[in-house]
Amino acid sequence: MSPQPRPQGALDLSPAPGAAPLGRQVRAQASMEVRLLVRNGEQLLLAVVIPVLVLVGGVRSAKQNGIDLAPEPIDELTPGVLALAILSTSFTSLAIATGFERRYGVLKRLGATPLPRVGLLAAKVLALLVVEVLQVVVLAAVALALGWSPSPGAEGLVGFLLAAALGTAAFASLGLLLAGTLRAEATLAAANLVYLLLLAGGAVVLPSSSYGGFGGIARWLPSGALGDAARAAFLDGTIDVASLVCLAAWAAVGGYLTSRTFKWE
């Protein structure tokens, strides 16, 4: 028996199962990732509170102790604090969040959804970029209130954007390397330890030249390369090609190792 023809103008209510387009899936997952980051007090501490405290405390300490930071402490410290914010979000926050998602089986369950694994990674990177934009806005507002007067020009702005993009790629690959190989508790400890070590001696807030003999090594760390590239962009209005190449190399090495060792469950 042939099916009856549908009356003209009637709605077609027959089911049409299928996954949403990949772009919509990535945007939805990225939106969820951003909300989870913003709602997490520890992540906010790393993303905003600590960089703001470092900026305000560094400026006041430099003025009270007569520390010579040219041309002004706020001008020298702000690019480094922006780099620190990128480090905290793309490395420490990402590693800790992914490590516990892996522990509780979230990644395994997401792998069973129509969202492919490459889409999940793309969503995480997109969420990082959104959070970093918010960080830059907040930190720039605080710095401007403290007297920051940047004039990077077009070349310097491009240099900072390249440094932020490559720095995010480098630290995200290293954060995923930790989260995909260590247990959640070990990832938490290792990510926080590395963050503190790079904050203190990684040439991210202060230039690598201020570390004496160790500066020659620190400038090739991803933290030192990101900090130096940000300072070159805002202080000199130039693109630090050597630092960008260093960040690209770290991103390539970290990405390769992560692809070979990352375990989703």
N, C-alpha and C positions, 0 to 999 in steps of 0.2 A: 504493500500500500504506500503510495507516494505521499510525502509530507504535504500538509495543506499550505498553500502560499500565505505569506504574512501580509496582512492588510497594509495597504499603502499608508505611509506615515507612522506606522507603529514602531515602538522602540525595540531594539534588539537587546534582550536581557539575557541571552545565552552566555554561560561562563566562558571567559577567555584567559585561562591560566598562563602565567609567564612572568619572568622577572622584569623588574623595571630597567630602564636603560642604565648602563654602567655609570654614566655621569651623575644621574640622580641618586644611585646607591652610594656613590662616593661622597656626595654632598650631605646626604642624610647621616652617614656614619661619621663624617668630619664634624657635623653639628653636634652629634652626641659626644664625640671626643672632647670638643671644646667645653661643653657643659660639665663634663666630668672633671676636667682640669680646673675649671673656675670654681666648682663647688668643693674641691679638695683643699683643706686648709694648709696642708704641708706643701702642696704644689704652689699655692699662692705665696707662701712664705719664700720659697725658692725663686719664684718668678718675679715678684714685685718687692716684697718687704726687704729682703736682704740686699738687693741692688740699691734700693733707695737709701738704706742705712749706710751702705758702703760709700755712696756718693756724698751724702750729707756729712757723715763722720770724716771722710777723707778731706773734704774741703775745709771743715772747721779745724781739723788737726793740722793741716798744712799752714793755715793762717796763724794759728796759735803758736806753733813750733818753728815758724819761719822757714819751712821747707820750700826750696826753690823749685817750683814747677812752672815751666814757661809755656805760654805767656802768662796764664793765670791758672791757679789750681783747678777751677771749675772747667776750664777749657781742656786741660790735660786729662782730667779724670772722667769726664762725661763719655768720651768715646770708649774708654776701657770699661766703664760700667754698662754701656749698651752691649758691648761684647760679652760681658759677664752674664747679662740677662739672656742672651742667645744661648750661651753655654748651659745655663741652669735649666732652660726649658727643653732644648733639643737633646741634651745628654742626660742630666740627672732625672728630671721629671719623666722623660720618656722611658728611660731604663727601669725606673721603679714601677711605673704604671704597667708597662708591658710585662715585667717580671711577675707581678701579682695576677695579671690577667692570665698569664700562662699557668700559674700555679692553680688557680681556681677553675681552670678549664674554659675560660671565656674564649680564648683564641681557638680552641678545638671546636667549640660550638659555632663560632662565627665562620669557621672553615666549612661547616655543613650548610651554610646559608647560600643563597644565590650570589652573594658578594664574593668575588674571587679574592685570592690572597693578595694579588697585586693591587686590587682595589682597596683592600684593607690597609696596606702600606701607604697607598696614595692618600687615603683619608687621614691617616696619622700625620703624614707630612703636611697636608693642607691644614689640619688643626694646629700643628706647630706654628705654621706661618701666621695664622690668625692670631694666636696668642702672642707671638713675637711683635706683631704690629701693635697690639694693645700695650705691650711692655714699652715699646719705643715711645708711644704717645705719652704714657704716664711718666716715664723717666725724663723725656724731653721737657715736659711741663715743669717737673721739679727742677731740672737744671736751668731752665729759663728763669724760673723764680729766684734762683740763686745767682743769676747774673751771667749765664751762658749766652754767648753771642756768636753762634757758628756762621761761617761764610764759606762753605765747601765749594760752591760753584757747581756747574753741571758735571765736571769730571769727578770731583770729590763725591758727589751724590751717587754717581754710577759706581764709583769705587766702593762705597759703603754698601750699596745694594748687592754688588757682587760678593763682597766679604760676608754679608749676612746670609746669602743663598748658599755659598760654598761652606761657610762655617756650620750652617744648619745641616747640610748634607754630611759633613765630616763627623760632627758630634752625634747626629742621629744614627749613623751607621755604627759608631762605636758604642752608643747606648744600647742599640739592638743586639750588638755582639755580646754585651754583658747579659742582657735579659734573656737571650736565647740559649745561653750555655750554662749559666749559674742558677742555683735555686733562688727563690724569691728573697729569702732572708739574706743570702750572700750578695745578691744584686743590690739590695737596699744598703748594706754596709759598704760595698765596694763603690757604688755610685756616689754616696755621700763623702767617702774618704777621698776619692779622686777629685770631687768638686772642691773640697777644702784645700787639698794640695795644690790644685791649679789656681785657686783664689790667692793662696799665699805665695806660691813660687812659680806660677805658670806664665808670668808676664802678660796677664790679661788686663788687669786694671792699670798697672804701671808699665811703662815701656821696657822692653827687654834690655835696653842700655843701662837701666838703673839696677840691674842685678849683677854687675861686675863681670867676673869671668864666666859665671853661669849663664849670662845673657846670651852668649853665643849658642848655647844649647836650647835655652828657653824659647828663642825666637823661631825655632823649627818645631816646637810643640804646636798642636792645633790651637791651643789657647793663646800662645804667643803670636802665632801668625794672624789669628783673628783680631787680637788686640792691636797689633802693629798696623794691620790693614785699615782698621777703623780710625786709628789716630792719624794715619797718612791722609785719609779721606777728609777728616774734619779739620785737622790742623794745617795741612799743607795743600789741601784741595787736589790731591793726586791719587793715582791708582798704584798701589803697592803690588806690582806684578809678582815679585818673588813670593810674597806672603800668600797671594791667591793661588799660585802654583802649588805651594806647600799644602794649602787647604784641600785643593783638588786631589793631591796625592793621598792625603789622609782619607778623603772620602772614597777614593778608589780602593785603597787597601782595606779599609773598614767594610765597605760594601762587599768586596770579594770574600773576606773572611766570614762575614755574616751569612752570605748566601750558602757557604759551605758548612756552617756549623749550627745555624739557627734551628732549634727544635720547637715545634708549635705546641707540644704537649709534654 
